[in-house]
Amino acid sequence: MRSFSSFYLGYIVPGATLLPIIAGLIYYKRLNKPLRTLQVYLIASFIINTAGSILASHNINNLPLLHVYTIVEVLTVMLYYLYAFGKGDIGKWIKAVMVIFPVICIINFSFIQSIYTFNTFTRPLSAIIIILFTTAYMTMQSSFKNRELITRSGRLVAAGFMIYFCSSLFQFIFSNEISKHASSNIKLLIWDLHGTFVLIMYLLIFWAINYERNNRKY
């Protein structure tokens, strides 16, 4: 069980990021601007997750990377939504998040939570932010003035975000408690489930890229 989880979480899940990355690079010119921008998120995720797996395999605490990743994740997803929403007032809110959230994270790991523990304050906040903007996107997409922004690929990406961040929210909140008090088998089960939700998100993004490559709108 432990060896399977190590292989699954250390290689299969991070490696799955390569599916949408490679597809996105191959079909880059056929993709719309939001999906092109999403490549920044995918590549950053792959690099940081791979580095985390390498550190873990050498029994080195990789939680400082999680604090960095939380900032990078929100910035890159917000950049994606900046283009996915198009012009409008919501862009001001996105830009505000891109400025304020990193400051909150820096304050958190500098003065509140150690960078060597799970960031159970800012990681749930990042999930809530992405859930809120994803909900807004799914709600508003049919009313976009620019009809070219109404895409099936955008809905697939949104579905991936909702599945992952909604399912992982409570894990983000209680990560430190789980780490301290849960049994090894429970921890493995939780992390395997978490990895599966990540995998589903990557597969949905891959589906979105594969669908959009022959349906470029702008």
N, C-alpha and C positions, 0 to 999 in steps of 0.2 A: 504493500500500500504506500509506504513512504517513498520507495524508489520510483513508483509510478508517478506519484505527485511531484516529486523532484524533477522528473523528466518532463512531465506535462506542463508544470508551471515555469520550469527553467528553459525549455526549448520549444515546445509546441505552441504555447500561447504567445510568447514574444515573436517566434518565427512566423506566426500567422499574420503579423503586421506586414510582412513582406508581400503578401498577396495584393492588398490594395496599393502598396507603395510601388511595386513593379508594374501593376496594371496602370496606375496613374502616370508613371513616367513614360511608359510605352505609348499610351493614348493621350498624353498631356495636351496636345493641340486640339484634340476632339472634345475636351472637357470644358464645361462652363467655368467661369471665374471662381465661384465658391468651391467647387471640387478641386480646382488647381491649388487654391489656398489651403485646402484641407491636407494637402501633401505635407505641409509644414508640421501640422499636428502629428501625422503618422510617422514621419521621419524622426521627429523629436522623441516621440514615444518609444520607437524602436531603439534609438541610441541609449536613452536613459534606462529603459527596462533591461536591455542587454548588459549595460554596465552594472545594474543592480544584481542581475543573476550571477555575473562574474564575481562580484564582491561577496555575495552570499555563499558561493561555492568555495570561497577561501575563508569562510567564517568571519568576514568583516562586516560590521554593522553598516547596512546600506540605507538606513532611514534618512540620513541627510539628503540623499538623492530624492526621496519622496517629497521632502519639503520644497526642493527645487522643481521637481516634476509638477507639483500642484500649481505653482506659478506659471510654468510653461504651458500646462494643459489649459488653464483658463485663458491665457493670452492668445493661444493659437485657435481655440474653439471660438472665442469672441471675434477674432479676425475672420474666421470662416463666416460667422453670422453677420458681420459687418457687410459682407458682400451678398450673402444669401437674402438678407432683408431688403437690400437695395437702398435707395435714398429715402430718408424719412426721419422723423423725430427719434425713433428708437436707436438710430445710430449714435445719438448723443449719450444715451444710457450705456451703450456698449463701450464707447470710448471712456466714459467715466469709470466703468468697471475695470477696464484695462489699466487705468492709472491708480485707482484706489486699492484694488485687491492685492497687487504685489506689495504695497506699503503695509497692509494688514498682515500679510504673511511674514514680512521682514520683522515687524514688531513682535509677532507671535514667537518666532524661533529665536529672537534676540533677548526677549524679556519674560516670556510667559511659559512656553513649552520648549524643552530641550530639543535640539536638532537630532538627538540620538533616540528620541521616542516618536511614536506616531503623532502626527499633527491632527489630533482629534477635534480641534477648533476650526482650523482653516480648510481641512479636507472636506468635511461635510458642507461647509459654506460654499466651496467651489462646486460641489455636486448640486446644491440648491440653486445656485446661480445658473448653471447650465440647464437644469430642469426647467427653470422659469423661462429662460429665453427659448428653449426648445418648445415648450408649451405655447408660448406666444407665436413662434414661427408656424407651428401646426395650425393654430387658430386663425392666424392672419393670412396664410398663404393664398387662400381663395379670393382674398380681397386686394391683393397687390395690384397697384396701378400698372406696373410693368408685367405684362402677362408672361413674358419670357422667364420670369423668376418662379413661375408656378411649374414645378418639375417633380416628376416621380422620384428622381434621384434624391432630391432634397427631403422628401418624405421618408425615404429609406434611411438616410443618414440620421434624421430626427428619431426614427424608430430605434436605431442602434443606440443613440445617446440615451433615450428614455429607458430602454431595457437595462443598460449598464448602470447608469447613475441612480435610478430609482431602486434597483435591486441591491445596490451596494451602499446606500446611504447609511443604514443602521450599522453596517460593518465599519464604515468610516468613523462613526460616532464612538463605538465601543471597542475599537482596535486595541487600545492599551489594556483594557479590562480583559479582553479575550486572551491577549498575549500572556497576562499574568496568571489568570485563574482557570482557563479552559484546559481540558486534557489534550494530549497530543493528537488523538483521533479526531476530536471536535475541531481543533485548529486546522488539521489537514482537510476535513470536510468543508469547512468554511472557505479556505483558500482555493480549494478545487472548484467550488461553486463560483467564487469570485472570478477565477480564471476562465470559467465557462462563459460567464456573462461578457467578459472582455472579448473572448473569441467570437461570440455571436455578434458583438458590435463591429468587429473587424470584418466579419463575413458580410454583414449588411452594407458596410461601406464599400467593400469589394463589389457587391451586387450593384450598388448605385453607380460606381465607376463604369462597370461593364455595360450597364443599361444606357448610360449617358453618352458613351463614346460614339454611338451612331445617331445621337439626337442632340448634337450641339446646337444651342439656341443663341449664344452670344459669346 
